[in-house]
Amino acid sequence: MENHEPLDIKPLDTKYVGLRFLQFDTVDSTSARALNSGVHGMVVIAEEQTGGYGRQGRPWQTKPGLGLYFSAA
């Protein structure tokens, strides 16, 4: 899992969500990374997820190059 340099985007004009970002090519779960970051409003972006989960804990996996996936906590 490669963690890129911070994204070259300005923080969103909000109180919490979008003030901090993490970007990965591949990540196990954007939700888990966002929740475990300990930062309120953290947004985690990835091109591929290998162990994500959706509603009601359903498995969620993605293939690289087919979308952009993100979670905010």
C-alpha positions in Angstrom: 0.0 0.0 0.0 1.6 3.1 -1.2 0.8 6.4 0.6 1.2 9.3 -1.7 2.3 12.8 -0.8 -0.6 14.9 0.5 -3.0 15.9 -2.3 -2.6 19.3 -3.8 -6.0 20.4 -2.9 -7.2 23.1 -0.5 -9.3 22.0 2.5 -13.0 22.2 1.9 -14.9 25.1 3.4 -16.5 22.9 6.1 -16.2 22.5 9.8 -14.9 18.9 9.7 -15.2 16.7 6.6 -12.6 17.4 4.0 -10.1 19.3 6.2 -7.6 16.4 5.9 -7.0 13.8 3.1 -5.1 10.6 2.6 -4.6 9.1 -0.8 -3.6 5.5 -1.7 -3.3 3.5 -4.9 -4.4 0.4 -3.0 -5.8 0.1 0.5 -7.5 -2.6 2.5 -10.5 -0.4 3.4 -11.0 3.3 3.0 -13.6 3.2 5.8 -11.2 1.5 8.2 -8.4 3.9 7.4 -10.6 6.9 7.9 -12.0 5.6 11.2 -8.6 4.5 12.5 -6.9 7.8 11.6 -8.2 9.4 14.7 -8.9 12.6 12.8 -12.5 13.8 12.7 -13.4 14.6 9.1 -10.6 12.6 7.5 -11.2 11.7 3.9 -9.4 8.6 2.6 -9.2 8.1 -1.2 -8.1 5.0 -3.1 -8.1 3.7 -6.6 -8.5 0.1 -5.3 -9.8 -1.5 -2.2 -8.9 -5.1 -1.3 -10.9 -5.6 1.9 -13.5 -3.0 2.1 -17.0 -3.5 3.5 -20.4 -2.0 2.5 -23.7 -1.7 4.2 -24.5 -4.4 6.8 -20.8 -5.5 6.7 -21.0 -6.9 3.2 -17.6 -7.4 1.5 -16.6 -4.6 -0.9 -13.7 -5.0 -3.3 -12.8 -2.9 -6.3 -10.5 -3.3 -9.3 -7.9 -0.7 -10.1 -8.7 1.8 -12.9 -12.5 1.4 -12.7 -13.3 4.1 -10.2 -12.3 6.3 -7.4 -13.5 5.2 -3.9 -13.5 7.2 -0.7 -14.7 7.4 2.9 -15.0 10.2 5.3 -15.0 9.8 9.1 
